[in-house]
Amino acid sequence: MPVNSMPSWFGFLRIKADLAMTFIDVARNHFRPEHSARSLGNARKALAEIQRCLMKPTDYSGLSENEIVFLEHRCTDIKSALGVFVPAKRL
């Protein structure tokens, strides 16, 4: 990467979206409610960060229209996963 180039905000935000989904999956597997709550909190923080960036896409190294659409879809997926979250049950 050239010295003066900016890092890819899209790559960073895509990783954030992946992490949010991973936190939700991890929360489903926790048997202790406090651990699930922490993982879900991390997923919500990642979602909030992505949404903040989408509010001002030109401030974040000029996200393209396709990148914005992709991230909006991922936010919808994350919100849906949070909305239908069912914790693990002990056997």
GINOR-V806343 format. One line per field, one symbol per residue. ss: DSSP state (H for helix, E for strand, C for the rest). psi: psi as a letter, one per 20 degrees, with the letter a starting at -180 (. if undefined). burial: + if it has 24 or more other ideal C-beta (glycine too) atoms within 12 Angstrom, else -. Layout:
# GINOR-V806343
ss = ???
psi = ???
burial = ???
This chain:
# GINOR-V806343
ss = CCCCCCCCHHHHHHHHHHHHHHHHHHHHHCCCHHHHHHHHHHHHHHHHHHHHHHHCHHHCCCCCHHHHHHHHHHHHHHHHHHHCCCCCCCC
psi = pqgiqqqohggghggggggghghggghhipiphhggggghghghggghgghghihmhiimkmprghgggghgghgggggghhhjporqqq.
burial = --------++--++-++-+++-++-++--------+--++-+++-++-+++-++--+--+--+---++--++-++--++-++--+------
